[in-house]
Amino acid sequence: GGRGEQAPLSPRELEVVRLFAGGMTMKEIAERLNRSIKTVSTQKTAALRKLGLARDSELFQYAQSAGLSHLSSAQ
């Protein structure tokens, strides 16, 4: 049994989730995307809410199962 339809993540929320699940900190994501830490945190929180998740650990599991956690190695 599912929870019904989930609101789709915005491209920015998806990007934050992907980078976060790839192991980057909020500060690193903010620097990489040229956004404030507050904005990045808000986007992560919005993604959690849309996905019906409560914790970062659940977000990691979601990202892994959705194939989002691989980082493009641009270091």
All heavy atoms as a GROMACS GRO file, in nm:
protein
  568
    1GLY      N    1   0.083  -0.120   0.000
    1GLY     CA    2   0.000   0.000   0.000
    1GLY      C    3   0.086   0.124   0.000
    1GLY      O    4   0.181   0.134   0.076
    2GLY      N    5   0.051   0.219  -0.087
    2GLY     CA    6   0.126   0.344  -0.095
    2GLY      C    7   0.055   0.456  -0.021
    2GLY      O    8  -0.052   0.438   0.034
    3ARG      N    9   0.114   0.571  -0.025
    3ARG     CA   10   0.056   0.687   0.041
    3ARG      C   11  -0.020   0.774  -0.059
    3ARG      O   12  -0.053   0.887  -0.029
    3ARG     CB   13   0.166   0.772   0.104
    3ARG     CG   14   0.236   0.706   0.219
    3ARG     CD   15   0.351   0.793   0.261
    3ARG     NE   16   0.318   0.864   0.384
    3ARG     CZ   17   0.398   0.871   0.488
    3ARG    NH1   18   0.514   0.813   0.486
    3ARG    NH2   19   0.363   0.937   0.595
    4GLY      N   20  -0.041   0.725  -0.180
    4GLY     CA   21  -0.108   0.806  -0.281
    4GLY      C   22  -0.004   0.888  -0.358
    4GLY      O   23   0.114   0.862  -0.352
    5GLU      N   24  -0.052   0.984  -0.434
    5GLU     CA   25   0.035   1.066  -0.517
    5GLU      C   26   0.122   1.158  -0.432
    5GLU      O   27   0.073   1.220  -0.338
    5GLU     CB   28  -0.051   1.151  -0.612
    5GLU     CG   29  -0.126   1.069  -0.713
    5GLU     CD   30  -0.056   1.069  -0.848
    5GLU    OE1   31   0.017   1.163  -0.879
    5GLU    OE2   32  -0.077   0.973  -0.923
    6GLN      N   33   0.247   1.167  -0.469
    6GLN     CA   34   0.336   1.260  -0.402
    6GLN      C   35   0.350   1.383  -0.490
    6GLN      O   36   0.349   1.373  -0.612
    6GLN     CB   37   0.475   1.198  -0.385
    6GLN     CG   38   0.475   1.076  -0.295
    6GLN     CD   39   0.612   1.008  -0.296
    6GLN    OE1   40   0.690   1.026  -0.386
    6GLN    NE2   41   0.636   0.928  -0.195
    7ALA      N   42   0.363   1.498  -0.428
    7ALA     CA   43   0.389   1.619  -0.504
    7ALA      C   44   0.527   1.607  -0.565
    7ALA      O   45   0.621   1.565  -0.498
    7ALA     CB   46   0.382   1.740  -0.413
    8PRO      N   47   0.540   1.640  -0.692
    8PRO     CA   48   0.673   1.629  -0.754
    8PRO      C   49   0.768   1.734  -0.696
    8PRO      O   50   0.726   1.845  -0.662
    8PRO     CB   51   0.645   1.656  -0.902
    8PRO     CG   52   0.518   1.733  -0.905
    8PRO     CD   53   0.439   1.690  -0.784
    9LEU      N   54   0.893   1.695  -0.685
    9LEU     CA   55   0.993   1.789  -0.636
    9LEU      C   56   1.028   1.888  -0.746
    9LEU      O   57   1.033   1.852  -0.863
    9LEU     CB   58   1.120   1.715  -0.593
    9LEU     CG   59   1.108   1.614  -0.482
    9LEU    CD1   60   1.246   1.558  -0.447
    9LEU    CD2   61   1.043   1.674  -0.359
   10SER      N   62   1.054   2.011  -0.706
   10SER     CA   63   1.100   2.110  -0.804
   10SER      C   64   1.242   2.072  -0.846
   10SER      O   65   1.311   1.998  -0.774
   10SER     CB   66   1.100   2.249  -0.742
   10SER     OG   67   1.208   2.262  -0.651
   11PRO      N   68   1.287   2.122  -0.960
   11PRO     CA   69   1.425   2.092  -1.002
   11PRO      C   70   1.528   2.132  -0.897
   11PRO      O   71   1.626   2.061  -0.875
   11PRO     CB   72   1.442   2.174  -1.130
   11PRO     CG   73   1.303   2.188  -1.184
   11PRO     CD   74   1.214   2.195  -1.062
   12ARG      N   75   1.505   2.243  -0.828
   12ARG     CA   76   1.600   2.288  -0.724
   12ARG      C   77   1.597   2.196  -0.603
   12ARG      O   78   1.701   2.166  -0.546
   12ARG     CB   79   1.568   2.432  -0.684
   12ARG     CG   80   1.606   2.529  -0.793
   12ARG     CD   81   1.579   2.671  -0.754
   12ARG     NE   82   1.632   2.759  -0.857
   12ARG     CZ   83   1.671   2.883  -0.836
   12ARG    NH1   84   1.663   2.935  -0.716
   12ARG    NH2   85   1.717   2.956  -0.934
   13GLU      N   86   1.478   2.152  -0.563
   13GLU     CA   87   1.469   2.059  -0.451
   13GLU      C   88   1.538   1.928  -0.485
   13GLU      O   89   1.611   1.871  -0.403
   13GLU     CB   90   1.322   2.034  -0.415
   13GLU     CG   91   1.253   2.153  -0.353
   13GLU     CD   92   1.102   2.147  -0.355
   13GLU    OE1   93   1.046   2.052  -0.415
   13GLU    OE2   94   1.039   2.237  -0.297
   14LEU      N   95   1.515   1.881  -0.607
   14LEU     CA   96   1.576   1.756  -0.653
   14LEU      C   97   1.729   1.766  -0.651
   14LEU      O   98   1.798   1.674  -0.607
   14LEU     CB   99   1.526   1.724  -0.793
   14LEU     CG  100   1.544   1.583  -0.844
   14LEU    CD1  101   1.480   1.481  -0.751
   14LEU    CD2  102   1.485   1.572  -0.984
   15GLU      N  103   1.780   1.880  -0.695
   15GLU     CA  104   1.924   1.903  -0.696
   15GLU      C  105   1.982   1.900  -0.555
   15GLU      O  106   2.084   1.836  -0.529
   15GLU     CB  107   1.948   2.040  -0.761
   15GLU     CG  108   2.089   2.075  -0.793
   15GLU     CD  109   2.097   2.207  -0.868
   15GLU    OE1  110   2.016   2.298  -0.843
   15GLU    OE2  111   2.187   2.217  -0.952
   16VAL      N  112   1.913   1.965  -0.461
   16VAL     CA  113   1.958   1.967  -0.322
   16VAL      C  114   1.955   1.826  -0.264
   16VAL      O  115   2.051   1.782  -0.199
   16VAL     CB  116   1.872   2.064  -0.237
   16VAL    CG1  117   1.897   2.044  -0.088
   16VAL    CG2  118   1.900   2.209  -0.277
   17VAL      N  119   1.848   1.751  -0.290
   17VAL     CA  120   1.837   1.614  -0.240
   17VAL      C  121   1.950   1.528  -0.295
   17VAL      O  122   2.015   1.453  -0.222
   17VAL     CB  123   1.700   1.552  -0.276
   17VAL    CG1  124   1.697   1.402  -0.251
   17VAL    CG2  125   1.589   1.621  -0.199
   18ARG      N  126   1.977   1.541  -0.424
   18ARG     CA  127   2.082   1.461  -0.489
   18ARG      C  128   2.218   1.489  -0.428
   18ARG      O  129   2.294   1.397  -0.394
   18ARG     CB  130   2.084   1.489  -0.639
   18ARG     CG  131   2.178   1.401  -0.717
   18ARG     CD  132   2.170   1.428  -0.866
   18ARG     NE  133   2.207   1.563  -0.900
   18ARG     CZ  134   2.333   1.607  -0.912
   18ARG    NH1  135   2.434   1.525  -0.891
   18ARG    NH2  136   2.358   1.732  -0.944
   19LEU      N  137   2.250   1.616  -0.410
   19LEU     CA  138   2.380   1.653  -0.353
   19LEU      C  139   2.391   1.612  -0.206
   19LEU      O  140   2.494   1.562  -0.161
   19LEU     CB  141   2.405   1.803  -0.369
   19LEU     CG  142   2.419   1.851  -0.514
   19LEU    CD1  143   2.423   2.003  -0.519
   19LEU    CD2  144   2.542   1.791  -0.581
   20PHE      N  145   2.282   1.632  -0.132
   20PHE     CA  146   2.279   1.594   0.010
   20PHE      C  147   2.299   1.443   0.025
   20PHE      O  148   2.379   1.397   0.106
   20PHE     CB  149   2.148   1.639   0.072
   20PHE     CG  150   2.136   1.609   0.219
   20PHE    CD1  151   2.212   1.679   0.312
   20PHE    CD2  152   2.050   1.511   0.265
   20PHE    CE1  153   2.202   1.651   0.448
   20PHE    CE2  154   2.040   1.482   0.400
   20PHE     CZ  155   2.116   1.553   0.491
   21ALA      N  156   2.227   1.367  -0.056
   21ALA     CA  157   2.238   1.221  -0.051
   21ALA      C  158   2.375   1.174  -0.097
   21ALA      O  159   2.419   1.066  -0.060
   21ALA     CB  160   2.128   1.157  -0.136
   22GLY      N  161   2.441   1.256  -0.176
   22GLY     CA  162   2.576   1.224  -0.222
   22GLY      C  163   2.682   1.252  -0.118
   22GLY      O  164   2.800   1.228  -0.143
   23GLY      N  165   2.642   1.306  -0.003
   23GLY     CA  166   2.734   1.325   0.107
   23GLY      C  167   2.778   1.468   0.134
   23GLY      O  168   2.862   1.491   0.220
   24MET      N  169   2.723   1.563   0.059
   24MET     CA  170   2.761   1.702   0.081
   24MET      C  171   2.686   1.761   0.200
   24MET      O  172   2.572   1.723   0.227
   24MET     CB  173   2.734   1.786  -0.044
   24MET     CG  174   2.822   1.749  -0.162
   24MET     SD  175   2.786   1.845  -0.310
   24MET     CE  176   2.873   1.996  -0.272
   25THR      N  177   2.750   1.854   0.270
   25THR     CA  178   2.685   1.924   0.381
   25THR      C  179   2.600   2.038   0.325
   25THR      O  180   2.614   2.076   0.209
   25THR     CB  181   2.790   1.984   0.477
   25THR    OG1  182   2.862   2.086   0.407
   25THR    CG2  183   2.886   1.879   0.530
   26MET      N  184   2.513   2.093   0.410
   26MET     CA  185   2.431   2.207   0.368
   26MET      C  186   2.520   2.322   0.322
   26MET      O  187   2.492   2.388   0.223
   26MET     CB  188   2.343   2.255   0.485
   26MET     CG  189   2.232   2.159   0.523
   26MET     SD  190   2.099   2.156   0.401
   26MET     CE  191   2.135   2.003   0.318
   27LYS      N  192   2.629   2.345   0.395
   27LYS     CA  193   2.722   2.454   0.360
   27LYS      C  194   2.785   2.429   0.223
   27LYS      O  195   2.795   2.521   0.140
   27LYS     CB  196   2.830   2.466   0.468
   27LYS     CG  197   2.926   2.580   0.443
   27LYS     CD  198   3.022   2.596   0.560
   27LYS     CE  199   3.107   2.719   0.540
   27LYS     NZ  200   3.247   2.695   0.530
   28GLU      N  201   2.829   2.306   0.199
   28GLU     CA  202   2.891   2.272   0.070
   28GLU      C  203   2.792   2.287  -0.045
   28GLU      O  204   2.827   2.338  -0.152
   28GLU     CB  205   2.946   2.129   0.073
   28GLU     CG  206   3.067   2.113   0.162
   28GLU     CD  207   3.103   1.967   0.188
   28GLU    OE1  208   3.017   1.878   0.173
   28GLU    OE2  209   3.219   1.943   0.225
   29ILE      N  210   2.668   2.243  -0.022
   29ILE     CA  211   2.565   2.255  -0.125
   29ILE      C  212   2.537   2.402  -0.154
   29ILE      O  213   2.529   2.443  -0.271
   29ILE     CB  214   2.436   2.182  -0.083
   29ILE    CG1  215   2.461   2.030  -0.073
   29ILE    CG2  216   2.322   2.210  -0.182
   29ILE    CD1  217   2.349   1.952  -0.006
   30ALA      N  218   2.526   2.482  -0.048
   30ALA     CA  219   2.499   2.625  -0.065
   30ALA      C  220   2.610   2.691  -0.146
   30ALA      O  221   2.582   2.770  -0.238
   30ALA     CB  222   2.485   2.691   0.071
   31GLU      N  223   2.735   2.658  -0.116
   31GLU     CA  224   2.847   2.715  -0.189
   31GLU      C  225   2.847   2.670  -0.334
   31GLU      O  226   2.867   2.750  -0.426
   31GLU     CB  227   2.980   2.678  -0.122
   31GLU     CG  228   3.001   2.750   0.010
   31GLU     CD  229   3.121   2.700   0.088
   31GLU    OE1  230   3.190   2.604   0.044
   31GLU    OE2  231   3.148   2.758   0.196
   32ARG      N  232   2.824   2.542  -0.356
   32ARG     CA  233   2.825   2.488  -0.492
   32ARG      C  234   2.715   2.547  -0.580
   32ARG      O  235   2.736   2.572  -0.698
   32ARG     CB  236   2.812   2.336  -0.486
   32ARG     CG  237   2.812   2.270  -0.622
   32ARG     CD  238   2.827   2.121  -0.605
   32ARG     NE  239   2.813   2.054  -0.732
   32ARG     CZ  240   2.870   1.938  -0.760
   32ARG    NH1  241   2.943   1.878  -0.669
   32ARG    NH2  242   2.852   1.882  -0.875
   33LEU      N  243   2.598   2.568  -0.520
   33LEU     CA  244   2.484   2.617  -0.596
   33LEU      C  245   2.469   2.769  -0.588
   33LEU      O  246   2.375   2.824  -0.645
   33LEU     CB  247   2.355   2.549  -0.548
   33LEU     CG  248   2.353   2.396  -0.557
   33LEU    CD1  249   2.221   2.342  -0.504
   33LEU    CD2  250   2.376   2.350  -0.700
   34ASN      N  251   2.560   2.832  -0.517
   34ASN     CA  252   2.557   2.978  -0.501
   34ASN      C  253   2.424   3.026  -0.441
   34ASN      O  254   2.361   3.120  -0.490
   34ASN     CB  255   2.584   3.048  -0.635
   34ASN     CG  256   2.628   3.192  -0.616
   34ASN    OD1  257   2.681   3.227  -0.510
   34ASN    ND2  258   2.606   3.274  -0.715
   35ARG      N  259   2.383   2.957  -0.335
   35ARG     CA  260   2.262   2.992  -0.261
   35ARG      C  261   2.298   3.004  -0.113
   35ARG      O  262   2.402   2.955  -0.071
   35ARG     CB  263   2.155   2.883  -0.275
   35ARG     CG  264   2.107   2.863  -0.416
   35ARG     CD  265   2.003   2.752  -0.424
   35ARG     NE  266   1.998   2.706  -0.562
   35ARG     CZ  267   1.962   2.585  -0.599
   35ARG    NH1  268   1.928   2.494  -0.509
   35ARG    NH2  269   1.961   2.551  -0.726
   36SER      N  270   2.210   3.067  -0.037
   36SER     CA  271   2.234   3.074   0.107
   36SER      C  272   2.206   2.938   0.171
   36SER      O  273   2.128   2.858   0.117
   36SER     CB  274   2.146   3.181   0.171
   36SER     OG  275   2.012   3.138   0.176
   37ILE      N  276   2.268   2.915   0.286
   37ILE     CA  277   2.243   2.791   0.358
   37ILE      C  278   2.095   2.782   0.395
   37ILE      O  279   2.034   2.675   0.388
   37ILE     CB  280   2.332   2.781   0.484
   37ILE    CG1  281   2.479   2.768   0.442
   37ILE    CG2  282   2.292   2.664   0.572
   37ILE    CD1  283   2.578   2.775   0.556
   38LYS      N  284   2.035   2.895   0.430
   38LYS     CA  285   1.893   2.898   0.466
   38LYS      C  286   1.806   2.853   0.349
   38LYS      O  287   1.712   2.775   0.367
   38LYS     CB  288   1.855   3.040   0.510
   38LYS     CG  289   1.714   3.052   0.564
   38LYS     CD  290   1.690   3.195   0.611
   38LYS     CE  291   1.563   3.214   0.690
   38LYS     NZ  292   1.443   3.156   0.637
   39THR      N  293   1.838   2.899   0.228
   39THR     CA  294   1.762   2.859   0.110
   39THR      C  295   1.775   2.709   0.084
   39THR      O  296   1.675   2.640   0.060
   39THR     CB  297   1.811   2.938  -0.014
   39THR    OG1  298   1.785   3.076   0.007
   39THR    CG2  299   1.740   2.891  -0.141
   40VAL      N  300   1.897   2.659   0.092
   40VAL     CA  301   1.922   2.515   0.071
   40VAL      C  302   1.847   2.432   0.176
   40VAL      O  303   1.783   2.332   0.143
   40VAL     CB  304   2.073   2.485   0.072
   40VAL    CG1  305   2.100   2.336   0.076
   40VAL    CG2  306   2.140   2.549  -0.048
   41SER      N  307   1.853   2.477   0.300
   41SER     CA  308   1.784   2.407   0.408
   41SER      C  309   1.633   2.407   0.386
   41SER      O  310   1.566   2.305   0.406
   41SER     CB  311   1.819   2.472   0.541
   41SER     OG  312   1.754   2.406   0.647
   42THR      N  313   1.580   2.520   0.342
   42THR     CA  314   1.436   2.530   0.313
   42THR      C  315   1.396   2.435   0.200
   42THR      O  316   1.292   2.368   0.206
   42THR     CB  317   1.399   2.675   0.275
   42THR    OG1  318   1.429   2.759   0.387
   42THR    CG2  319   1.253   2.689   0.238
   43GLN      N  320   1.481   2.426   0.097
   43GLN     CA  321   1.451   2.337  -0.015
   43GLN      C  322   1.457   2.190   0.028
   43GLN      O  323   1.374   2.109  -0.014
   43GLN     CB  324   1.548   2.364  -0.131
   43GLN     CG  325   1.518   2.499  -0.197
   43GLN     CD  326   1.626   2.548  -0.289
   43GLN    OE1  327   1.742   2.510  -0.279
   43GLN    NE2  328   1.587   2.636  -0.380
   44LYS      N  329   1.551   2.156   0.115
   44LYS     CA  330   1.559   2.018   0.166
   44LYS      C  331   1.435   1.986   0.250
   44LYS      O  332   1.376   1.879   0.237
   44LYS     CB  333   1.686   1.996   0.248
   44LYS     CG  334   1.698   1.853   0.300
   44LYS     CD  335   1.825   1.830   0.377
   44LYS     CE  336   1.826   1.898   0.508
   44LYS     NZ  337   1.794   1.812   0.623
   45THR      N  338   1.395   2.081   0.334
   45THR     CA  339   1.276   2.062   0.419
   45THR      C  340   1.151   2.046   0.333
   45THR      O  341   1.066   1.961   0.362
   45THR     CB  342   1.261   2.181   0.516
   45THR    OG1  343   1.379   2.188   0.597
   45THR    CG2  344   1.140   2.163   0.606
   46ALA      N  345   1.140   2.125   0.228
   46ALA     CA  346   1.024   2.115   0.138
   46ALA      C  347   1.021   1.978   0.070
   46ALA      O  348   0.915   1.917   0.056
   46ALA     CB  349   1.030   2.227   0.033
   47ALA      N  350   1.139   1.929   0.031
   47ALA     CA  351   1.147   1.797  -0.032
   47ALA      C  352   1.103   1.689   0.066
   47ALA      O  353   1.027   1.598   0.030
   47ALA     CB  354   1.289   1.770  -0.081
   48LEU      N  355   1.150   1.697   0.190
   48LEU     CA  356   1.110   1.600   0.292
   48LEU      C  357   0.958   1.599   0.307
   48LEU      O  358   0.896   1.493   0.309
   48LEU     CB  359   1.175   1.634   0.428
   48LEU     CG  360   1.321   1.597   0.447
   48LEU    CD1  361   1.378   1.667   0.569
   48LEU    CD2  362   1.336   1.446   0.462
   49ARG      N  363   0.900   1.718   0.317
   49ARG     CA  364   0.756   1.730   0.337
   49ARG      C  365   0.680   1.671   0.217
   49ARG      O  366   0.585   1.594   0.234
   49ARG     CB  367   0.718   1.877   0.358
   49ARG     CG  368   0.574   1.898   0.401
   49ARG     CD  369   0.541   2.045   0.426
   49ARG     NE  370   0.558   2.123   0.304
   49ARG     CZ  371   0.651   2.217   0.285
   49ARG    NH1  372   0.736   2.247   0.380
   49ARG    NH2  373   0.659   2.282   0.170
   50LYS      N  374   0.721   1.707   0.096
   50LYS     CA  375   0.654   1.657  -0.024
   50LYS      C  376   0.662   1.504  -0.034
   50LYS      O  377   0.570   1.440  -0.084
   50LYS     CB  378   0.715   1.719  -0.150
   50LYS     CG  379   0.675   1.864  -0.172
   50LYS     CD  380   0.738   1.914  -0.300
   50LYS     CE  381   0.701   2.057  -0.330
   50LYS     NZ  382   0.760   2.102  -0.458
   51LEU      N  383   0.774   1.449   0.010
   51LEU     CA  384   0.794   1.304   0.002
   51LEU      C  385   0.733   1.229   0.120
   51LEU      O  386   0.734   1.107   0.123
   51LEU     CB  387   0.944   1.273  -0.008
   51LEU     CG  388   1.013   1.325  -0.134
   51LEU    CD1  389   1.164   1.315  -0.120
   51LEU    CD2  390   0.964   1.251  -0.258
   52GLY      N  391   0.683   1.304   0.217
   52GLY     CA  392   0.624   1.241   0.335
   52GLY      C  393   0.727   1.179   0.427
   52GLY      O  394   0.700   1.080   0.495
   53LEU      N  395   0.847   1.237   0.429
   53LEU     CA  396   0.957   1.184   0.511
   53LEU      C  397   0.980   1.276   0.630
   53LEU      O  398   0.953   1.395   0.624
   53LEU     CB  399   1.084   1.175   0.427
   53LEU     CG  400   1.073   1.093   0.297
   53LEU    CD1  401   1.202   1.101   0.218
   53LEU    CD2  402   1.036   0.950   0.326
   54ALA      N  403   1.034   1.218   0.738
   54ALA     CA  404   1.054   1.294   0.860
   54ALA      C  405   1.201   1.320   0.892
   54ALA      O  406   1.234   1.416   0.958
   54ALA     CB  407   0.988   1.223   0.978
   55ARG      N  408   1.289   1.231   0.846
   55ARG     CA  409   1.429   1.239   0.887
   55ARG      C  410   1.523   1.235   0.768
   55ARG      O  411   1.492   1.181   0.663
   55ARG     CB  412   1.463   1.121   0.980
   55ARG     CG  413   1.396   1.130   1.116
   55ARG     CD  414   1.438   1.018   1.207
   55ARG     NE  415   1.370   0.892   1.181
   55ARG     CZ  416   1.242   0.869   1.210
   55ARG    NH1  417   1.170   0.965   1.264
   55ARG    NH2  418   1.188   0.753   1.183
   56ASP      N  419   1.643   1.289   0.790
   56ASP     CA  420   1.746   1.286   0.687
   56ASP      C  421   1.777   1.142   0.644
   56ASP      O  422   1.800   1.116   0.526
   56ASP     CB  423   1.875   1.352   0.737
   56ASP     CG  424   1.862   1.504   0.748
   56ASP    OD1  425   1.760   1.560   0.701
   56ASP    OD2  426   1.953   1.566   0.804
   57SER      N  427   1.777   1.050   0.740
   57SER     CA  428   1.808   0.910   0.707
   57SER      C  429   1.707   0.854   0.607
   57SER      O  430   1.743   0.777   0.518
   57SER     CB  431   1.812   0.824   0.833
   57SER     OG  432   1.687   0.827   0.900
   58GLU      N  433   1.581   0.895   0.621
   58GLU     CA  434   1.478   0.851   0.526
   58GLU      C  435   1.501   0.913   0.388
   58GLU      O  436   1.476   0.851   0.286
   58GLU     CB  437   1.338   0.889   0.578
   58GLU     CG  438   1.299   0.814   0.704
   58GLU     CD  439   1.167   0.863   0.762
   58GLU    OE1  440   1.127   0.979   0.735
   58GLU    OE2  441   1.104   0.786   0.835
   59LEU      N  442   1.550   1.037   0.388
   59LEU     CA  443   1.581   1.105   0.262
   59LEU      C  444   1.695   1.034   0.190
   59LEU      O  445   1.691   1.016   0.068
   59LEU     CB  446   1.615   1.252   0.289
   59LEU     CG  447   1.629   1.341   0.166
   59LEU    CD1  448   1.501   1.342   0.084
   59LEU    CD2  449   1.666   1.482   0.208
   60PHE      N  450   1.797   0.990   0.266
   60PHE     CA  451   1.907   0.914   0.207
   60PHE      C  452   1.853   0.785   0.143
   60PHE      O  453   1.890   0.750   0.031
   60PHE     CB  454   2.011   0.876   0.314
   60PHE     CG  455   2.111   0.983   0.341
   60PHE    CD1  456   2.110   1.050   0.463
   60PHE    CD2  457   2.208   1.018   0.248
   60PHE    CE1  458   2.204   1.149   0.491
   60PHE    CE2  459   2.302   1.117   0.275
   60PHE     CZ  460   2.299   1.183   0.396
   61GLN      N  461   1.766   0.714   0.217
   61GLN     CA  462   1.710   0.589   0.165
   61GLN      C  463   1.628   0.614   0.039
   61GLN      O  464   1.638   0.540  -0.058
   61GLN     CB  465   1.622   0.521   0.271
   61GLN     CG  466   1.703   0.461   0.383
   61GLN     CD  467   1.616   0.398   0.490
   61GLN    OE1  468   1.504   0.441   0.515
   61GLN    NE2  469   1.668   0.295   0.554
   62TYR      N  470   1.547   0.720   0.041
   62TYR     CA  471   1.467   0.754  -0.077
   62TYR      C  472   1.559   0.783  -0.196
   62TYR      O  473   1.538   0.731  -0.305
   62TYR     CB  474   1.379   0.877  -0.049
   62TYR     CG  475   1.324   0.936  -0.176
   62TYR    CD1  476   1.211   0.880  -0.238
   62TYR    CD2  477   1.386   1.044  -0.238
   62TYR    CE1  478   1.163   0.932  -0.357
   62TYR    CE2  479   1.338   1.096  -0.357
   62TYR     CZ  480   1.227   1.040  -0.416
   62TYR     OH  481   1.180   1.090  -0.535
   63ALA      N  482   1.661   0.865  -0.174
   63ALA     CA  483   1.752   0.904  -0.283
   63ALA      C  484   1.824   0.782  -0.340
   63ALA      O  485   1.840   0.771  -0.462
   63ALA     CB  486   1.852   1.007  -0.233
   64GLN      N  487   1.865   0.690  -0.252
   64GLN     CA  488   1.933   0.570  -0.300
   64GLN      C  489   1.839   0.483  -0.382
   64GLN      O  490   1.875   0.436  -0.489
   64GLN     CB  491   1.989   0.491  -0.182
   64GLN     CG  492   2.102   0.566  -0.115
   64GLN     CD  493   2.208   0.476  -0.059
   64GLN    OE1  494   2.176   0.372  -0.002
   64GLN    NE2  495   2.332   0.514  -0.074
   65SER      N  496   1.716   0.464  -0.333
   65SER     CA  497   1.622   0.379  -0.406
   65SER      C  498   1.578   0.443  -0.538
   65SER      O  499   1.544   0.374  -0.632
   65SER     CB  500   1.499   0.347  -0.319
   65SER     OG  501   1.424   0.464  -0.295
   66ALA      N  502   1.583   0.577  -0.544
   66ALA     CA  503   1.545   0.648  -0.667
   66ALA      C  504   1.665   0.671  -0.759
   66ALA      O  505   1.651   0.730  -0.865
   66ALA     CB  506   1.480   0.781  -0.630
   67GLY      N  507   1.784   0.624  -0.716
   67GLY     CA  508   1.903   0.639  -0.798
   67GLY      C  509   1.956   0.782  -0.804
   67GLY      O  510   2.017   0.821  -0.903
   68LEU      N  511   1.933   0.858  -0.698
   68LEU     CA  512   1.973   0.999  -0.698
   68LEU      C  513   2.104   1.024  -0.626
   68LEU      O  514   2.156   1.136  -0.631
   68LEU     CB  515   1.865   1.084  -0.628
   68LEU     CG  516   1.728   1.086  -0.691
   68LEU    CD1  517   1.632   1.164  -0.604
   68LEU    CD2  518   1.734   1.146  -0.831
   69SER      N  519   2.157   0.924  -0.558
   69SER     CA  520   2.268   0.952  -0.465
   69SER      C  521   2.406   0.948  -0.529
   69SER      O  522   2.504   0.972  -0.461
   69SER     CB  523   2.264   0.854  -0.348
   69SER     OG  524   2.274   0.723  -0.395
   70HIS      N  525   2.416   0.922  -0.658
   70HIS     CA  526   2.550   0.922  -0.720
   70HIS      C  527   2.588   1.064  -0.759
   70HIS      O  528   2.512   1.134  -0.826
   70HIS     CB  529   2.555   0.829  -0.840
   70HIS     CG  530   2.448   0.855  -0.941
   70HIS    ND1  531   2.320   0.809  -0.924
   70HIS    CD2  532   2.448   0.925  -1.056
   70HIS    CE1  533   2.245   0.850  -1.028
   70HIS    NE2  534   2.322   0.919  -1.108
   71LEU      N  535   2.702   1.108  -0.712
   71LEU     CA  536   2.751   1.243  -0.743
   71LEU      C  537   2.828   1.240  -0.874
   71LEU      O  538   2.901   1.145  -0.902
   71LEU     CB  539   2.848   1.288  -0.633
   71LEU     CG  540   2.791   1.364  -0.516
   71LEU    CD1  541   2.903   1.397  -0.418
   71LEU    CD2  542   2.723   1.491  -0.560
   72SER      N  543   2.812   1.343  -0.950
   72SER     CA  544   2.900   1.360  -1.065
   72SER      C  545   3.031   1.414  -1.011
   72SER      O  546   3.033   1.520  -0.948
   72SER     CB  547   2.838   1.456  -1.166
   72SER     OG  548   2.808   1.578  -1.104
   73SER      N  549   3.139   1.345  -1.030
   73SER     CA  550   3.267   1.381  -0.971
   73SER      C  551   3.325   1.505  -1.037
   73SER      O  552   3.395   1.497  -1.136
   73SER     CB  553   3.366   1.265  -0.986
   73SER     OG  554   3.313   1.150  -0.924
   74ALA      N  555   3.291   1.619  -0.981
   74ALA     CA  556   3.339   1.745  -1.035
   74ALA      C  557   3.426   1.815  -0.932
   74ALA      O  558   3.406   1.931  -0.901
   74ALA     CB  559   3.222   1.833  -1.076
   75GLN      N  560   3.520   1.742  -0.876
   75GLN     CA  561   3.606   1.802  -0.773
   75GLN      C  562   3.745   1.827  -0.826
   75GLN      O  563   3.804   1.750  -0.890
   75GLN     CB  564   3.612   1.710  -0.651
   75GLN     CG  565   3.479   1.707  -0.580
   75GLN     CD  566   3.488   1.622  -0.453
   75GLN    OE1  567   3.586   1.551  -0.429
   75GLN    NE2  568   3.385   1.628  -0.372
   0.00000   0.00000   0.00000
